[in-house]
Amino acid sequence: MITSPAFSGKRYAVLGLARSGLAAAEALLASGADVVAWDRQDVARSRLDGRARLADPLEIDLTGFDGIVVSPGVPLNTHPISERAAQFGVPVIGDIELFALARADLPPHKVIGITGTNGKSTTTALIDHICRTAGLPAQMGGNIGIPILAQNPLPDGGVYVLELSSYQIDLTRSLACEAAALLNITPDHLDRYDGFEAYAFSKGRLFTMQRSGQFAVFGCRDDATRAVCSVEQARRAGGRAICIDRETIVGKQDRWPALQGPHNLENAAAALALVEEIGVDRAVAEAALESFRGLPHRMEVVAAHRGVLFINDSKATNQASTAPALAAFPPEADGPRIHWIVGGLPKEDGLGECEAQLGNVAIAYTIGEAGPRFAELLEDRVRVVKAELLCEAVRRAVENGRPGDIILLSPACASFDQFRDFEKRGEHFREIVAMLTGTPPPMVPRMEGRSAA
C-alpha cells in the first residue's frame, strides 16, 4: 500500500469503509495516523476493530482533526457531514487527496489525470496499456480498478494513471497532475450539483490544481469543455493547454479493433497527447493501440455468430455516450444494420445526441422503465420492438439479424430498474448471447470502478 510520514501523528476520521474508504484507513494507520472510522454496517466496521477508534464523526468532537475522509459516493450537497465538518473547520477530503499529500515521499514519478462525463475509463486504461507497452512502470486507479492507496508504490520513473470523477475532484485540493485531460462535459449526475454550471466547474477544478507549466488537453467539442480550455489557455504558456487533435490519426483508426467509433477516436487522440507529454515515443504509442483490448461493457465485442456481431456497451448510461456507439456502424448498401437495445432507468428525456444517428438503426428494441417512452419517441423514425426485458430483446434481435448486422446493447439509461449496476446488465447480456448462439462468453476482467461522474 502507499504510506507517508506526512500522516504520522495526525488525526483523521474516515466515513464509509467500502473499498476506497477501507484503503484510506489502512494507509493512514500504516503511516502512524490516529484514525477514527465509521460505517453503518457492522461487518465493515469489524475489519478495523481494535486498530482504529470506531465512532461516527457526526457524533464526536472533531476539534484538532486534520481531515475527514469520505467516499466519493457521499453526496456532499445533502449529507450532514459537510455541515458538521464546517463547524469544526475540518476539511472534507477523499483518498485521491491523501495520495496527493503522499506524493512527496514516493519515488520520482508522474501522474496523468483523466476526467470527463464519458470516455474516461477507456482513456485511462488505454494510457496504462501504452505506458506498459513502452516499458514504463504504470498502474491505474482512482475511479477504476483497485483504490490507489491500496496499490504498492511504483519504482523510480513510474506513471500513475488516474480516472477522476467529479465526485473525486470535489474531495481533492492539491493534486497537480503532470498531464491531464478533460474529454467532454455533458449533463449527468446533476442531483449532486446546483445545476450544470456547478457540475462543469467541478470538472474544471482538476486543471486549476495544475501549475501553469503543466500540460492539459481538452475535447473542445462542447461549449463547457471549450470554456475550461479557454480559461487554462489564458493562464498557461503556448502549447500547454490544447484541444485534442483527431485529424492526424483519423486514417489509422481501422488498425485499432477495440477503438472504433468517433468517441474512441477522441479517446485515442487524448491518450496519445498525454503519453507524448511524459516522453513516450509517438510510433511506440500508436503501435500499442493495435494491441489494446478495450474494457468490459464499453463497446465490448461479445460474439460473432452467423455473420452477426454482438456488442456489449452497457456502460453507456446516457444519450451522449450511446450516440457514438450508434455512429460507429454506418449503413451499408442494403440499409442500416444496427439492432439497438435501448432503455432502463432514464436519466433524461428525449433522444439527445442519439437522434442524429437514427439512420444507422435497423430496429430498436425497447426495455425497462424507459422503454415505453423510447418507443414513443422512436416509432415514427425506425421500426420498434417493445421487448421490456433484456432477454426478450436479444432473442428478437437474433431472430431479425442478418449477416453484417450488429446487435448493440447501448441502453442510454442507468441500470437500476432491473439490475444492480451496469456491470450486471452487461454480464446478463453476455450470458443471454452465449445461451442463444451457443458461443462461450468471453473471459474478461471485472473493472471495480465506482462508475461515478
Rosetta blueprint (number, residue, H / E / L):
1 M L
2 I L
3 T L
4 S L
5 P H
6 A H
7 F H
8 S L
9 G L
10 K L
11 R E
12 Y E
13 A E
14 V E
15 L E
16 G L
17 L L
18 A L
19 R H
20 S H
21 G H
22 L H
23 A H
24 A H
25 A H
26 E H
27 A H
28 L H
29 L H
30 A H
31 S L
32 G L
33 A L
34 D E
35 V E
36 V E
37 A E
38 W E
39 D L
40 R L
41 Q L
42 D H
43 V H
44 A H
45 R H
46 S H
47 R L
48 L L
49 D E
50 G L
51 R L
52 A E
53 R E
54 L E
55 A L
56 D L
57 P L
58 L L
59 E L
60 I L
61 D L
62 L L
63 T L
64 G L
65 F L
66 D L
67 G E
68 I E
69 V E
70 V E
71 S L
72 P L
73 G L
74 V L
75 P L
76 L L
77 N L
78 T L
79 H L
80 P L
81 I H
82 S H
83 E H
84 R H
85 A H
86 A H
87 Q H
88 F H
89 G L
90 V L
91 P L
92 V E
93 I E
94 G L
95 D H
96 I H
97 E H
98 L H
99 F H
100 A H
101 L H
102 A H
103 R H
104 A H
105 D H
106 L L
107 P L
108 P L
109 H E
110 K E
111 V E
112 I E
113 G E
114 I E
115 T E
116 G L
117 T L
118 N L
119 G L
120 K H
121 S H
122 T H
123 T H
124 T H
125 A H
126 L H
127 I H
128 D H
129 H H
130 I H
131 C H
132 R H
133 T H
134 A L
135 G L
136 L L
137 P L
138 A E
139 Q E
140 M E
141 G E
142 G E
143 N L
144 I L
145 G L
146 I L
147 P L
148 I H
149 L H
150 A H
151 Q L
152 N L
153 P L
154 L L
155 P L
156 D L
157 G L
158 G E
159 V E
160 Y E
161 V E
162 L E
163 E E
164 L L
165 S L
166 S H
167 Y H
168 Q H
169 I H
170 D H
171 L L
172 T L
173 R L
174 S L
175 L L
176 A L
177 C L
178 E L
179 A E
180 A E
181 A E
182 L E
183 L L
184 N L
185 I L
186 T L
187 P L
188 D L
189 H L
190 L H
191 D H
192 R H
193 Y L
194 D L
195 G L
196 F H
197 E H
198 A H
199 Y H
200 A H
201 F H
202 S H
203 K H
204 G H
205 R H
206 L H
207 F H
208 T H
209 M L
210 Q L
211 R L
212 S L
213 G L
214 Q L
215 F E
216 A E
217 V E
218 F E
219 G L
220 C L
221 R L
222 D L
223 D H
224 A H
225 T H
226 R H
227 A H
228 V H
229 C H
230 S H
231 V H
232 E H
233 Q H
234 A H
235 R H
236 R L
237 A L
238 G L
239 G L
240 R L
241 A E
242 I E
243 C E
244 I L
245 D L
246 R L
247 E L
248 T L
249 I L
250 V H
251 G H
252 K H
253 Q H
254 D H
255 R H
256 W L
257 P L
258 A L
259 L L
260 Q L
261 G L
262 P H
263 H H
264 N H
265 L H
266 E H
267 N H
268 A H
269 A H
270 A H
271 A H
272 L H
273 A H
274 L H
275 V H
276 E H
277 E H
278 I L
279 G L
280 V L
281 D L
282 R H
283 A H
284 V H
285 A H
286 E H
287 A H
288 A H
289 L H
290 E H
291 S H
292 F L
293 R L
294 G L
295 L L
296 P L
297 H L
298 R L
299 M L
300 E E
301 V E
302 V E
303 A E
304 A E
305 H E
306 R L
307 G L
308 V E
309 L E
310 F E
311 I E
312 N E
313 D L
314 S L
315 K L
316 A L
317 T L
318 N L
319 Q H
320 A H
321 S H
322 T H
323 A H
324 P H
325 A H
326 L H
327 A H
328 A L
329 F L
330 P L
331 P L
332 E E
333 A L
334 D L
335 G E
336 P L
337 R L
338 I E
339 H E
340 W E
341 I E
342 V E
343 G E
344 G L
345 L E
346 P L
347 K L
348 E L
349 D L
350 G L
351 L L
352 G H
353 E H
354 C H
355 E H
356 A H
357 Q H
358 L H
359 G H
360 N H
361 V E
362 A E
363 I E
364 A E
365 Y E
366 T E
367 I E
368 G L
369 E L
370 A L
371 G H
372 P H
373 R H
374 F H
375 A H
376 E H
377 L H
378 L H
379 E L
380 D L
381 R L
382 V L
383 R E
384 V E
385 V E
386 K E
387 A E
388 E E
389 L L
390 L H
391 C H
392 E H
393 A H
394 V H
395 R H
396 R H
397 A H
398 V H
399 E H
400 N H
401 G L
402 R L
403 P L
404 G L
405 D L
406 I E
407 I E
408 L E
409 L E
410 S L
411 P L
412 A L
413 C L
414 A E
415 S L
416 F L
417 D L
418 Q L
419 F L
420 R L
421 D L
422 F H
423 E H
424 K H
425 R H
426 G H
427 E H
428 H H
429 F H
430 R H
431 E H
432 I H
433 V H
434 A H
435 M H
436 L H
437 T H
438 G L
439 T L
440 P L
441 P L
442 P L
443 M L
444 V L
445 P L
446 R L
447 M L
448 E L
449 G L
450 R L
451 S L
452 A L
453 A L
